[in-house]
C-alpha cells in the first residue's frame, strides 16, 4: 500500500507543477494589482474572476470528469477515440451557445454583476475566456489519458506564461486599465488551443453515437449542475457582500480568499488530478479500501499542517504581496479559508463513490443543501458581522458538505474516515493558529521562536494522542535515520 501512496504522491507532484505555476502567477500579480489599481477595481477584478468561472463550468459541462470516467478504464484505443470525438463535438457546441449569449447579454450583465454600465466589453471577454479555457481542457484531458504528464504541464505552463507576460505588458508598459487583464486571459488559452489542435485531432475518430451521447449527458448534466452549485457555494458570499459592505471590504475578503486557497493549488488540485485516474486503476485491488482511508487521512493532515504554516507566516508575507495598506486586514480572513479547504479536500472521497456508481445527482443534492445554508446564513449574519461572518460560514458550509457526503455514502463508501484523527487535527489547528494570533510578538525572533514551539507541540501532541500508527512511526524514524546518515557522509 505504501508503494501505491508513493505513486499517488509522485503523480500528484507532476500534475501539481501546473497548479503551483498557476498559483505562483496569481501571487506575482497580487502585488501588481494592489499597487496599480484602487480597491474598487480590485473588487471588480475578483468579481469578474468568479463570474467567468461560472461560465467556464457551464461550458465544460463536467466533461473533464466524464471523459476520465468513460475512458480511463477503456483499453480499446479506437473505442476511446470515438468516445473522445463525441465529447469534443458536444464541448464545441456548448461553447458556441455560451458565446452567442455573451454577444447579446454582456451589457445587462455588467449592470447586474458590477453595478456599472460601461463594462460590457470586459463581460464579453469573460464569455470568450470561459469558452477557450473549456476547449483547452480537451487536449489536457487527452494528455492525462495517454499518461503524458509532461505534455500536460507544457500546455498549462505555456497558457500561464502567455497570460502573465501579456498582463505585465498591458499593465506596466502600456499602463492600461484592469479590463486588459481579461483580454490577456482570453488571448492565452485561445492561442494555446489552436497550437494543440493537431494533437487533439490525432486522438479523435469520427463517430456520432446517440446512445453514447445520451449516457454521457445523463452522467454530466447533474454533475455540471453540482459543480456550478459548488462554485456558487465558494463565491456567492462575495456577491452578497456587495449589497451590505463597501467594495473595499469586498476587496479585503476576496484577497484573503485568494491567498487562503493556496493549499488547493499546491496540494488538493494535483492530488485530485492524480487520484481521479488512480482510483479507477486500483479499484479491484485487495488493499483498495485501506488505501483510500489512509489517503484521506494523509491528505487532510497535509492540508492542516500546510495551512498552519501559512497562517503563521501570513503577517510577514502579506505585506510583501499586498501593496495597499487598506487591504492588509485580509490576514484575519486567510486562516478561516485555509481551514475550510481542509474539509473541502475530504469531499473528494465520497465524490469518487458517487462517480463509481454514477450517482452524480446525489452530489447535486448535497451541494444545493449546503448552498441554501450558506446563502441564508450570509443574508442573516453579514449585516451584523460583515466579512468575518462570511469567513466562518464558509468553514461551516464545507463541514456540512463532508457530513452529508458521509451520510449519503455510508452503506457503500470505499473510504472509512479516521474520524478521531480528523477531529484531533482540527482542534490542534484552531488552537495553534489562535495562539499565534493573540500572542503575536513584535520582536521577529521571539515570534519565530514561539511559532516554532507551537509546531513542535503540534507534532508532540499528535504522538502523545496516538495519531501515528506503529508502522508510520517506523517509517518516519527510518526516513530521518536514512537522511541523517547521508548528511553525515
N, C-alpha and C positions, 0 to 999 in steps of 0.2 A: 504493500500500500504506500509506503514511503516513496518508492520509485514513482508511483502514479502521481503523488502530490508534487514531487520534484518536477515531473514532466509538465504538470499544470502550471507551476510557477515559471518554468522556462518559457513555455508558450505565452504566458501572461506577460512576461518581460519583453518578448519580441513584439507582440501586438501593442504592448504598452508604450513603446517608443513613440508611436504616432500620437497617442493620447497625452503623453508627457510633453511632446513637442507642442501640441495644441494649447496646453495649459501654460507652457513656457511663453508662447506668443502672447497669451492674454495677460500674463504678468508683465511682459515688456510694455504692453500697450496701456496698462492701468496708469502708470506714472505719466505717460504721454497725454492720455485723455484728461487726467486731473490737472495737469499743468496748462493745457491749451484751451480747455473748454470750461464753461461755467457749470455749476451744479445742475441747472435746468437742462442743459444739453446732455450732460452725463445721464440724467434720468431718462431723457428721450432715447439715448443710445441703448440703455438697458431694457427699456420697454420694447423697443424695436427688435432687440435680440430675442426677447421672449416671443414676440409676435411671429417672426419668421420661423421660429422653431415649431409653432403651431402648424403653420403652413407646410413645413417640411414633413411633419408627422403625417399630415393628410396626403401629401404627395407620395411618401414612401409606402403608406398603406400597410405597414408591418411586413412588407415583402422581404426585408433582410432576414428577419427571424423565420419567416415562412420558407424561404429558399433553403436555409440550413435544415429546417425540419423535413422538407420534402427531398432534399438532395444529398445530405450528409451520409445517409446510410445506403445510397443508391450506387451500386457497383457497376451497373451498365452505363458506360460513358455516353453512348448515343441517347439513351433514355434521359440521362441527366441534361444533356444539351437541349433536348426537346422541351423539357420542363423549364429550363432557363429561358428559352425563347418565349414561352407563354408569360413568364414573369416580366420579361423585358417589354413585351408588347403592352401589357397592362400598365406598367410603370410609365411608358411614354404617353399613353392615352390619358392617364391620370394627371400627369404633369401639364399636359396641354390644356386640359379643362381648367386647372388652377390658374394658369397664366391668363386664359381668357377672362376669368372672373376678375383678376387683377387689373386688366385693361379698363374695365368699366366701373370698378368699385373702389379704386385706390383713394380718390378724393374724399369720399364719405367716410372711409375707414380712418383716415388721418384725423378727422374731427372727433371721431368716437374714441380712438386709442390715445392720441397725443393731446387732445383738446386744442389742436391748432389746425388752421385751414390751408396752410401753404406748403404742407409737406407730403402731398400726394405722390410726388416723384420718388421719394425715398420709400414710401409704402410699396410702390410698384417694384422697386429694386428688391424688396423683401420677397415678393412673389417669385421673381426670377431666381433669386438666391436659393429659395426652398426647392424650386424645380431642378436646378442643376446640381445642388447638393444631393438630392434624392437620386438623380440619374447616375451620379458618381458612385453611389452605393453598389450599382450593378458590377462594374469591374472589380471593386473592392471585395465584394462577396464571392465572386468567382475566384479571386486570388486566395481567399480563405479556404474555399472548397478544394482548390488544387494544392493546398498546403504550401503556399508561396508567401510566407510572412514578410520576406524581404521586399517583394513586389508590392505587397500591401503597404508597407512602410514608405516605399518610394512614392507611391501615389499620394498618400496622405501628407507626407512631408513636403512634396512639391506643391500641393494645394496650399498648405500653410505658408510656405516660403513666398509664393507669388502674392498671396493675400497680405502678408506682413510688409513686403517691400513696397507694394503699391500704397498701403496705408501710410507708411513713413514718407513716401514721395509726396502724396497728396497733402498730408498734414504739415510736415516740416519744410519741404521745398516750396510747394505752391501755397501753403497756408490757407487751404480751403476749409469749408465748414464740415460739420460732422456727417453730413449726407454722403460725402465721398468715402467714408468708411464702408458704407454699404455698397457703393459702386465697386470698391476693391474686393469685397466679399463675393460679388457677382462674377467679376472677370476671372478670378482664380479657379473656381470649380468648372466654369464653362470651358475654359481653355484646356484644363487637365482632362476633362471628359472627352473632348474632341481628340486629344492626343491618344487616349487609350481606347478609343472606339474600335480600332482593328483587333486589339486583344479581346474585347468583348465579343465581336462578331465571330472570331475564331472558335469561341466556346458555345456558339448557338447553332442549332439545327432547326430549320424551318418546320413548324408544326403548330396547327391550331387544334387543340384537344378540348372540346367543350366540357367533357366530364372532368378533365383535369382542372380546367379553369374554375368550374363550379366548386370543386373540392378546395382549391386554393382560396377562393373568395370566402367560403364558409369558415375556413381557418383564420384568414387575415382580417376580415371585417370587424369581428368583435375585438380582436387583438389591437387593431388600429384605434378603435374607439377607446380601448383600455389605455393605450399609450397616450392618446390625446387627453384623456381624463387625468392620467398620471402627470402629464406636463402641466395641465391646469392646476393640479394639486401642488406642484412645485412653484408655480408662478402667479396664481390668481391673487395671492395676497398683495403683490406689488401694484396690481391694477386697482384693488380695493383701496390701498393706501392713498392713491391719487385723489380720492374723494374725501379723505379725512385728514391728511397731513400735507405739509409743503413738499414741493419737488426736491428740496434739499434733503429732507428726511427720506424720501424715496431713493435718492442717490446714495445716501449713507447705507440704507438697507440693502440695496442691490450690489453695492461694492462689497459689503460684508458677505452677502450670499455668494458672490462670485469667488472670493478668496476662500470662503468656507467650503466650497465644492472642490477644493484641490485634491482631497482624498479620492473623490470619484474618478478624477483623471489619472492619478498616479497608481491607484490600487483597484478600485471597483471596476472601472470600464475595461482595462486589459484582462482582469480576471474573468469578467463576464464573457468577453470575446473568446477566450480560451475554453472556458467551461461549457459554453453552448455547443462546441464541437466535441469536446472530450466526453461529455455526458452521453452522447449517442454511441460513441465508440466503446464505452466501458459498461454500458447498462446491463450486459449479460454476465459480467464478471462476478465471481463468488464474493469478493470483498466490497462490492459496489456500495452497499448501504453504509458501511463504516467509512468508506472513502468520502461519501457525501457528508456524513456527520462531522468528521474531522475537518473537512474542507470548510464547512460553515463556521466552525469554532476558530480555525486559523484566520479566516477572512475577517471575522468580527474582531478578533484580537489585534490583527494588523491595523484595521481601521481605527480602533480605540487608541492604540499606542501612538500611531502617527498623528491622530487628532490631538492627543495630549501634548505632543511635542510642538505641533503648530501653535496650539493655544499658548504655550509658554513663550514662544519667540515672537508672537504677533505684535506685542507692544513695541518691539525694536524694528521689525521688518516693515510694519505698516507705514512708518514714517519715510521709508525709502520708496515704497511703491505708490503711496498716496501723497501727491504734492500739494494738495489743497487742505489747509488746516481745518476747514469746516467739515471735512469728511472723515476725520480721524476717529470719531465715536463709533465707526464701523467695527473697531476692535471688540466692542461689547457684544456684537451680533454674531461674530465668527464662531465662538465655541458652541453656540446653540446649533448652528448649521452643520458644523462638524459632527456633533453628537447625533443629530437627526439622520445623517447619511450613514452612520454605523448601522442603524436599524434598516435603512433602505437596502443596505448590502444583503441582509438576511432574506429579503423578499425574493431574491434570485432563486432560492431553493424551492419554495412552494410553486414558483412560476414554472420551473422545469417539470414539476409533477403535472401541472396543468397542460404544458406543451406535449408531454408524453401521451397523455390521454385525450389530447385535442379538445380540452375543455376550456378554451380561451374565453368563453363567456363568463366563467367564474372569476377570471382576473378583472373583467369589466365590472362585475357586481361589487367586488371588493374596493376597487378604486373609486367607484361612484359613491359608495358609503363614506369613504374617507374624504372625498371631495366635498360632500354635503356637510360633514362635520367641520372641515376646515373653513368652508365658506361662512357657515352660520357663526362659528366661534370668532372668526375675524370680524365679522359685522358687529358682533356684540362687544368685543373687548378692545378693538383698535381705538375706538373713541375714548377709551379710558387710559390705555397703556401704550398707545402708539405702536412704533415698530417693534418694541420688545414683546408685545402681545403676539405679533405675527411670528416672531422667532420661536417662542415657546409652543405655539400652536403647531408649527412645523414639526417639532420634535414629537408631540403627541399624535399627530396625524400618521407619522411613519411607524410609531409603536402600534397604533391601532391597525395599520395595514399588515404588519407581520403577525399580529394576533389573529386577525381574520384569515390570513393565509394558512396559518396552522390549523385553525378550526375547520376550514373547508377541505383540507387535505389529511385530516387526522386518521382516516381509515386506509389511506393508500400512499402515504408520503414515503419517498426514498430517504428522507433526511429526518433523523431524530435529533432535534436540537439539544445541546447540553445546556439546559436552562440555568442550572446553578452557576456555571461559568459565565454565561452571558450577563446574569444579574450582578455577579461579583465584579466583572469588568466595568459594568455601567456605574455601579456605586463608586468604585475607585476613581473612575474618570471624573465624575461630578465633584467628589471631594478634593482631588488633587488640583483640578482647574480652579475650583472656588478658592482654595487656599492660596494659589498662585496669584489670584486677582486681588484678594483682600490684604495679602502680605507682599505687595509689590515694592521691593526695596529700591530706593533711588540710587543707591550705590550698585553699579552694574556687577561688581564682583560678588557682593553679598547676594544679589538677586540670582545670579547664575549658580552660586553655591547652594542656595535654598532650593532652587528648581531641580538641581542635580540630586539633592537629598530626596526630594519628592519622587523622582524617577526610581531611585534605589528602593525607597519604601514601597512603591507601587509593585515592583518585582518581588520584593521580600514578602509582602502580604499575600501575593498570589501563591508563593511557595508554601507559606505557613498554612494557608487555607486549602492546600492540596489541589491547586488548579492544574498542575502538571502531572501527567501520568509517569510511572517509573521509567518506561521506555523513552519518554520525551526528555526526562532529566538526564538519562544516559546519553542520549543524542546530543544534548546541549553541552554536557561535560566533554564528550568526545570532540565536539566542534572546537571548543576552547583549547583543549589539550593539543589537538592537531595544529591549530594555527599559532599557538604559543611556541611549539617546537620549531615551526617554520620560521618564526620571527627570531628565535634564539640563534638558529643556524645562519 
